[in-house]
Amino acid sequence: MTGSVDGDGEEGEETENVRNTENTRNAENTGDNENPGDARPGGAGRPELAVLVGLQASGKSTFYGQVLAGRCALVGKDRFPRGARNKQARQMRLVEEALAAGRSVVVDNTNPSPEEWGPLVAAGHLYGAVVVAYWFPPDLAGSLRRNAARTGRDRVPDVGVHATLRRLRRPTREDGFDAVLDVRFDGRGGFEVRPPPAAAG
């Protein structure tokens, strides 16, 4: 994928946002991307579209770095310049370009409701991807504590975390996902990834 100049005049944003492309391909081809906590459903020969769902400061970006970075490119609205226009359209373009090329991709936003994940699910199915929701159960106190330790643009106002919590809904298979996996801190600096309780879908 090549850099481009879009309506914001930002050259190379698309390239930066999918900079893990070659590493992803190499890991998928060699099998070096295996992780003991990987509970993904099988999808041999199909790219994965991973949609992270959770509050700000719930561990999503750290999870990507520890578990998914070796096999998936990273896309997220926070990766665009703060004043960038048309972030939704730009994000969807990056996702579709990656899937069209057969590459797996992670969307690292809060993605709290079907309004956000619906277009992603549709795009994933259009391009034949395995669409997986990674659900980070809300821990408001923990998110507020971790957010308070952040600096610069990484820190969001507490009111923003509360606003996301009001909209946050657990994704299910009925929302079109091929799988939904729960992600929790394991207490040892890593994560546990497992299917949700049967009643939760």
N, C-alpha and C positions, 0 to 999 in steps of 0.2 A: 504494500500500500504506500502511496507516495504522499508527500505533503501537499497542501493546497492552501490557497488564500480564499477564505469565505467572506461573507458579508461583514464580519468583524475586523477584517484585515489582519487576522492572526495567522501567520504562516506556520505550517507544520503542526498545528494542534492535533490533527487526526493521527499523524505519525507518532507523536508523543504518547497519545492515549492508547495506542495499540503496540507500544514498543516491545512487548514481550512476544511478538509473533514468532520469531525464529526459535526462541527458547521453547515456546510451546510446542512447535512442530517437532523439535529434536526430542523433547521429553516424551511426547506421545509415540514417537517412532522407536525409542529405545526401551521404553518401559521404566525409565528412571524416575518417573513421577509418582510412584506408589507411595502412599502414606498410610501408616497403620490405622489412622482414624478416618480413612476415606470410606464412606458408606454410600457412595454414588450408585445409582442403578446402572446396569450394563447398557452400553450403547456403542458397541464396536463399529467403527467406521463412520460414526455420526458425531458431529461437533456437539458440544454441550453449551447451552445458554444458562448460566447460573445467575439467578436473581437473588440478591441479598436483601432480606427484609428485617428491619429492626430499628430501634431508636438510635439517635446520634450517640456516639461514644459507647456503643454496645459491644464493640470488638470486631465489627465487620471488616475493617481494613486490615487489622492485625491477622484475622482469619485468612483473608485473601493472601497475605504475605507468607503465612506459614503453610497453608494447605493447597491453595489453588494457583499460586503464581507460576509454578513450574509447568502448568499445562494450559493456562487460560490467559488471554489478553485482558487488560483492565480498561473499563469504560465507566465514567461517572461524571455527573454534572459538576461536582466540586472540582474536577480537574480542569475545567474551562476557566478562563479569566473571570474575575468577579463580575465585571460589567459586560460579559459576552451576551449577545442576543441569540434568540432561537435555540436555547440549550437543548430543549426536548428534541427538536428536529435534528440537531447536530448529533445528539446521542444516538438517536435511532439510525442515522446514516452510518455511524461507526459500527453499530451492532450488525446492521444488515450487510455491510461490506465484509466484516469478519466472517459471518456465517456463510455468505455467498462464496467465500474463498475456502470454506471447509475448516475454519479455525474456531476453536472454543473461545468463549468470551464471558467475562463476569461483569455484571452491572452493579456497581457499588454505590447505591444511594439508600435512603431510608425505605423507599418503595412501600409505603404503609398500607396501600389499599389497591383494589382492582383498577382504579383510575390510573395508577402508575404502572402496575404490572400487566394490565390487559394488553396494551400494544406490544409489549415485549413477548408475551406468550404467543400472540398472533404471529409476530415476526419469526419467532423460533420455529413454530410449526410450518410456516411457509417455506423455510429453508431446510426443513428436515432435521432440525436439531433436537436433542434431548433437553427438555426445558425443566430445570430443577430449581425449586425455591429452597433457599437456606434460611430458616426461621430462627431468629435470635429472640427468645422469649423476653419480654420487657422486665427490666430491673431498674425502675426509675431512680432509686437512690444511688445505685451503682453508676448509672449513666451520668447523673448530675455530678458525682464525685470525680469521675474520670474526665468529664468535660471541664470541670473547674481547674484541672491540672494542665489543660491545654493552653496554648498561646497563639496569638495571631489569628489568622482566618480559620484555623482549625477549631477554635472555640466558638460556640454559638450561644446566644442568650438563652438562659434557662427557660424563658417563655417559649422558645422554639422547640425545646425538648418536650415540654408539656403539650404543645400544640400537636406534635407528631403522635404522642401517646393517645390523644383523643381520636385520631384517625386510624391508628394502627390496628390491623386485623390479621389474624393468623391465616396464611394461605392454605388452601386445600387442593386435593386432586380435582375437585369439582370446579376449580377456577381454571382448569386447563393444564396444570402442571403435570408432567410425567412422574414426578416424585416431589415430595416435601420432606426435608430433613431438618431435625432440630439441632441447633448448635449451642453448646454451653461451655463455659470455662471449666477446665478440668481440675483447677486448683494447683496445677504444676507449671503454669505458664503456657499451657496449650489449650486444646479444645477437644470436646467429645462431640462426635457427629453420629446421630442415630435417627432412625425413623421415629415419627411422633407416636404417641399412644394411639391405639386403633380408633378410639372415639373421636380423636382430633382430626382424622382424615390424613 
